[in-house]
Amino acid sequence: MLVKVDRHDAVAVVTLNRPEAMNALSAALRAELAHVMHDLNDDDSIRAVVLTGAGERAFTAGLDLKELGVDTSSLSAANASEAGSNPVMALEQCRKPVIGAINGVAITGGFELALACDLLIASENARFADTHGRVGLMPGWGLSQKLSRIIGISRAKELSLTGNFIGAHQAEAWGLVNRVVPAADLLPTVIALAQDMASIDPVMLAGYKALIDEGYGLPFAEALELEVKRSTAHNGRVDAADVEARRSNVMERGRTQG
C-alpha cells in the first residue's frame, strides 16, 4: 500500500508510504494518491484531510529520480491536466481543507505537493528545497508561481536558483509554514487542528474555502465583488434562529481558548 488512510472521526490522515525511498513520488504512488484524494473529496463523512509522509526523514523527496533515470515518459503523465492522474491537482480541487504535516524533507516535486495543501505545520525535522534547476527539470505543479506569492519573489528566487535547503524555523519566519512543533507532537497537533475545521458545518466549510481560493486568484477589486456576491447569496438564506443558537456555542468556545 503506497498511500495509507487512517480515519479520526471526520478527519482522514493520508500517509505517503514509501519510507525506504524517502516517500519518493513514483508513478504508481502519484496515481494512488490522486485516487485517494478523489475518494475523500466524495466522502461526506470526511470533512478535513491531513497529508504526511511515513517516518521522520521525509515528507517526500519528490519525483522518483531512479525511475526517471530509466524512463522519462512518466513526466508527461505527472503534469496531466486531469485530477484523476495528477495528485497536486487532486489536492487543489479537494473541497475539504487539506493540512500538510511536514515531517521531514520536502524536495522539488515534494515541495510542490506541500504547496498544494491549504496550510502547513512542520516538525523540527522539516526541510524544504527546490532542486528543479540542479536536476534539469522545469516545475509543472505550480512551484514557480506559488512560492513567490507565499514568501516573496526575492526569497523564492534564492531558493529556486540555488537549490539550497532551508530548515523548519526559517520556513516559519518566511511564512511558508504556519508553525513548527516537536516531531512527536506533529500529528496530534495537526489532527487537532483538522478536527477544529471539521467541527464547522461542511457546506459552510467548503463554501468558505472556495471563496478564499477563488478570490485569491483574482485582482483585489474583483475578489471583493466576489465576496459580496457570495455573501449576499448565502446570508440571505440564513435563519436568525440558527444564528442565535450558534452564538452561545461560539462565545463559550472563545472563553475556553482564552
N, C-alpha and C positions, 0 to 999 in steps of 0.2 A: 504494500500500500504506500504509494508515493505521497499521498496527501491524507492526513488523518483529520477526522472531525469529531470533536467532543462537545457535548451539549451541557450547558449550565443554565437550566431553566430556559429563558428566552434568548440566551447568548450562545452562539456557536464559536468554538475555538478551532481554527483551521491551522494545521501544522504542516509545513513543508518537511517531508520525512525522508531525506537522503543525508543523514548526518555524516556518513562515511565519505561523502563527496561534497561536504560543506553546503548541502542542500542546493547544489547547482541545478539550474533550470534546464534539464534535458527536455527534449521534445515531448516525451511521454508525461513528464511532470507538468509541463505547461498545459497540455491538453487536459490532464486530470484536474488541475487547479481551476481552469476555466469551467469545466463541467460542474465541479463542486460549487463554485460561486453562482452559477446559473441556477442550480438546485436550491441553494439557500435563499436566493432572491425570490424564488417562487414559493418558499415555505413560510406560510403565515404564522407558524409557531415560533419562528426565529425573528427577532427584532433588531439584533445587533450582532456584529461579527468581529472576532479578534483574529488577526493573521500573525503567525510567528514561525520560527524555524525550530527544528529539533536540535537539542543540545545547547551548549553555551558558546560555541565557536562561531556559528554563522546563522544569521537570518537567511540569507542566501548569497553565495558568491557570484551569482549572475548566470548568464547562459553557460552551458556546459562546453568549455573550450576544448576538452578532449574530444567530444562528439563533433564539434565544428571543425576540429583539425583533420577529421576524416572525411566529413561531408558538410559543405556549407549550404546545401539546398534547403535545410530547415529554416534558414534565416527569413526567407520569404514568407513561410508559414507563420513565423513568430510575429511578423508585422501584419498579418491578415486583419482585415477590417471587421470581420465578424466576431462578436463577443464569444461565440461558441468555441473558437480556437485561439483567441488572444486573451491571456489571463489578465493583462493590465486593463484591457477594455471591459472585461467581465467585472473586475473590481470597480472600475469607474462607473459602470452602469448599475451597480447594485443600489437598490432603493434604500437599503438599511445602512446605517453608519458602519464603517469598517475602520477599526483601530489597529495600527501596526504595533506589535510588541517586538521591538528590535533587540534581539537577544545576543547578537554578535555582529559580524561584519555584514554590511550591505554594499555590495560592489557592483558597479556598472549596471547590468540588467537587474540585479538585485536592488540597487539603489532606485531604479525606475519603478520596480514593483512596490517599494516602500512609498514612493511619492504618489502612487495610485491610491493609497489609503487616505482616509479623511483626516487623520491626525496620527502622530507617532509618539509613543512612550519608549524610552530607551533604557536598557540596563547599562551599568557602568562598563560592560564588556563591548558595547556597541561601537563600531567604527564605520565610517562612510567613505567611499572613494568612487570617482568616475574615471575608469581607465579605458574608456572607448578609444581615445586618441592613441594610447600606447598599444592597444590591441589592433588598431587599424580599422575599426568599425564606427559607423555613424549611429547615434542613438535613434531608435524608431518608436520608442514608447513614451516620448514626451519629455525626457530629461532636459534637453537643450532649451526648452521653453519654460518648463515648470520651475526648475531650480532657480533661475534668475528672478522669477516672480516671488519666490519664497524668501530667499536670502539676499537678494540684490544682485545686479548684473556683475559687479566687480568681484564679489566673492564667488559667484558661480563660475566666472572665467578663471579665477585662481584654481578652483578645484578641477574643472574640466580640462584646462590647458596645461596642467602639471600632472594629473593623475595621482596627486598626493592624498593621503588619508587624513581625516580629522576624527578626533575622538568624541565621545558622547557629550562631554561638558562643553566643548567648543561648538558642537552641533546645537546644543541648547542655547548657548549665548548668541548664536547666529539666527535663532528662530526656526531651525529645521525640525527640532523635536520639542514637544510641549514640556517634558520634564525628564529627569534622569533618576532612576531608582536602583538600589542594590539588585543584583541578579536574582537573588532568592525572592525578592518582592515583586518582580516584574509581572508575572502572570496574575497573581492575586490583585495587584493594583489595576491592571488593565481590565480584568474581568469585572471588578467592582465598578469601574468607570463605564464599561459597556452595559452593565446592569442598570446603572443610573439612567442611561439613554433609553434602555429597553422599557423603563417604567413609564415613559411618556406614551400617550395614545399613538398606535402605529401609523394611522393615517396622518396625524399631525406631524409625527417624526419624519416620515417620508416626504411630506409636503414641504416642511421647513428646510430639510437638507436640499431638496431640489431647488428651492428658492435661492438659497445661498450659492449653490453651484452654478445655476444658470445666470444669476445676477453677476457673479464674479467674472464670467466670460463676456460681459457687456461693458460698453462705456458707462461711466458712473451715472450720468443723467438717465440713460435707458434702463439701468438697473433699478433706479429709484422708481421709474414708471412701472417697471415690472412688479415691484413690491406693492405699489398702490393697487395695481390691477388684481394681484393675487389676494391681498388683504381684503379688498372690497368684496371679492367673490366668496372668500372663506368666512370672514367675520359676519357677513350678512346672514349666514346660516347658523350662527352660534346662538344657543338658547341662554338667556340670562340666568335661569335656574342652574344650568350646568356650570356657569362661571362661578356662581356663589358657592356651589358645592365643592368646587376645586379650590376656592380661595383659602379656606381654612387649612386644607392639606398643604398648600404652598407655604403658608405662614408658619405652620408647625415644622415643616421640613427646614425652612430657613433658620428657625431657632436652634435646631439640632446641629446646624452647620456653623453656628456662631461666628 
